Amino acid sequence: MEHLSLNNLSQQAIALLQQLITIPSYSREEDKTADLLVAFMQQNGLEPQRIGNNVILRSKQHDAAKPTVLLNSHHDTVKPNAAYTRNAFDASIEEGKLYGLGSNDAGGALVSLLAAFMHFDAIDDLPFNLIYVASAEEEVSGANGIESIIEAIGHVDVAIVGEPTQMQMAIAERGLMVLDCKAIGAAGHVANNVGVNAIYKAMPDIDWFRTYRFEKESTWLGAVNMNVTLI
């Protein structure tokens, strides 16, 4: 691949991000942005591998004896908030800021990491391997996102994951486990004070989630929390 200047890479990345913003890419509906990413890579002499809506690049001089660095960000977005005041799919630049749905989370990181991959992949005798992954379904922790391609990615020694952090390196992250719990009552007319109210049965359990304290705490993130978010 031709060794492009940093300014050229920067301009390409910005133009790519503007194109990505104009294409709706809600979680589980990212096929069109995956198409665009693959086309962009191929136009630049790269050989992407696509698995579902995940797109993978590997450095051309892969050497099993060298450590491997993973560059990863996602190209799916949430749906625009009802209070959104702009056209969510208009990628406009105003006073040096690029607006549009997904520009911050995580389009900026997505194209920046791709530009970094392209820059380093053009260098001969790189002391490490690079793998770039534009993953899908991140916003919904979907089964067809990065979880589905772990084996295809293979062993990595360190990963740089692009998310909005105001350019501050984050070295710890809270995980997520979702529990769907069910309280079962019995039908009965409230006027006759019969039946079993499932909401009342659930209340002690809801309070248990609210007040439970885990024994272990993270050095960086503090106590683990459980939150009931929907009844």
N, C-alpha and C positions, 0 to 999 in steps of 0.2 A: 504494500500500500504506500502511496506517496506520502512523504512526511510534510504535513501541512503546518503552516505557521499557527501560532496560538490565536492570533487575531482571526485568521480564516476559520479555525475550528470554532471559535466563539460565535462568529456570525452564522456559521452553519447550525450550531446548536440552538441559537435564538430562533432562526427561521424554522427549524424542525419543531421547536416547542410551539410556535405560533400555528403551525399546521395541525399539531396534535390537539390544541385547544379547540379548534374549529370542528373537531369530530367528537360527538358524544361517545364516551367510553365508560359508562356506568359499570360497576362490578358485575361480572358475568356477561357483559355485552361489549367486550373490548376487542372484538375481532377486527374492526376497521383500523384502530390505532396499531394493532399488531401488524396488519398489512402494511401500514405506512412505515413502521420501524424496519420491517424486513426490506422493503423497497429502498429505503434510505441507505441501509447497510450495504445492500448489493450494489447500489450506484457508487458507493465509495470503495468498492473492491473487497468487501468483507464477505464472509460466508456464514450467515446466521443459521442457527438450528431453531426451528419452531416446534414447540410441543403445546398443543392447544393454543392458548393466547399468550403463552410465555415465549420469550425470544432470548436465545442464548448465543453468546459469542465467545470464542476461545482464542487466545493469542496464537499467532501462526507458528511461533517457535517453542511450543510446549515441550518442557523437559521434566520428566518425572522426578529428576534429582533436585529440582528447584522448588522452593515454597510457592504456594499458589494463593493469590489474592482474589477474592470475590468482590466485584462491584455490583451492587444491586439496588434497584428502586422499582417502583410500580407505576403502571400507566393507566390503572383504573381510577375512577373518581366516584365520590358520592354525588347524589343529585343536588342541584342548586337549591339553596335555602329559599323559602318563600319570601324572605325579606331582601333577597338579592336585588340590587338596584341597577345592575348593568346587564347587558346581554352576555350571558354566561359563556357563549361560544364565539364572542368577538375578541380576538387576541390583539388588543390595542396596547401601544406603548405610549405612556404619558409621563413626562418629566422623569424619564429614565426607569420607569417601572412598567413591567409587562403584566397586564390584567387578563383575566379569563379563568374559567373554571379549571382547576387542576394546575394552574401555573405555579402555585406554591406547594401544594400537596398532591403529587410530588414531581410535577413536570420539570421544575428547575433542576432538581437533583438528578432526575432521569437523564436529561440531555447533557448535563455537566459530566456525569460519570461516563456517558458514552463518548464525549469528547476526550476525556482523560484516557479512556481505553484506546481510542484512535491515535492519540499522541504517543503513548508508550508502546503500542503495538508496532509502530513504525521504527522503533529503535532496535538495532541489532544487539545481540548479546545481553538482553535484559536479564537481570539477576533473579527474576521471579516470573512465574506464569500469571496471566490475567484471565479471569472469566468475568464476563459482563452478563447480567441477567435483567431484562425488563420483564417483571413478573405481573401476573394478573390477580384479580380477586383479593388484593390486600385489604381493601376497606371492609370486607365482610369475612375475613379469615377463611376464604373459600377453599374447598377441597381441590379445586383445579388451579390453584395458585402455586406459589413456590413449594408448598408441601408436596405437590404432585411430581416435582422434578428434582427432588433431592438426590436421588440415585443418578440421574442424568448429569447433574452438576459434578458429582464425585467429591473427592476429598479437597477441602480448602484449609489453609492454615490461619487465615485471618479474613474477615469480611468487613467491608465498608458499605453501610446501608444508608441510602440517601432519604432523609426525612427532614421536614422543616425544623431546624434547631438554631436558626440565626447564626449559622456558621460555627457554632460551638460543638465540639466533639462530645458525643454522649457515649459513655462506656458501660452503661447499665440501662436496662429497660424492663418495665413491668410486663409480665406475661398476662394472659387472659384465659380464664376458664368460664364457660357459660353453663349454668345449670337450669334446666327447665323442670320445675317442681310442680306437683299436682296435689291439691287437697280435695278430697271427695266427700261431698255432703249427701243429703237426701232431700228430695223435693217435698215441699209442704207449704200450705198457704200461711203467710205471716199473720193474717188476721186470727188464725186459730192457734198460733204459737206452736206449730208442729214442724217437723222436718229438722234437718241438720244444716246449719249455715256453714258452707265450706270456707267462706272468708274468715269467720271467727275461728275455725279450726286452724287456718293458716297463720293467724296472728302470732301465736307463740313461736312458730318457726321463723317468721319474718323478724321477730325481735331477737331470736338466736343469731341469725345472720348479722343483724345490726351490731350486736354487742360482743360477738365472738372475737377473741384475740389469739392469734397464732403465736406459738412459742418462739419461732424463729423470726428474726427481723433482718432486713438487708442493711449491710454497711452503708450503701449508697442511697437506698430508697426508703429506708425506715420500715414501718410496720406494713404487713399485708392487710388489705381491706377487702371485705365482701359487701356488696351493695345490691339491694333489691331495687330493680329499675322499672319493673312493670308487673302489674297485677291484672 
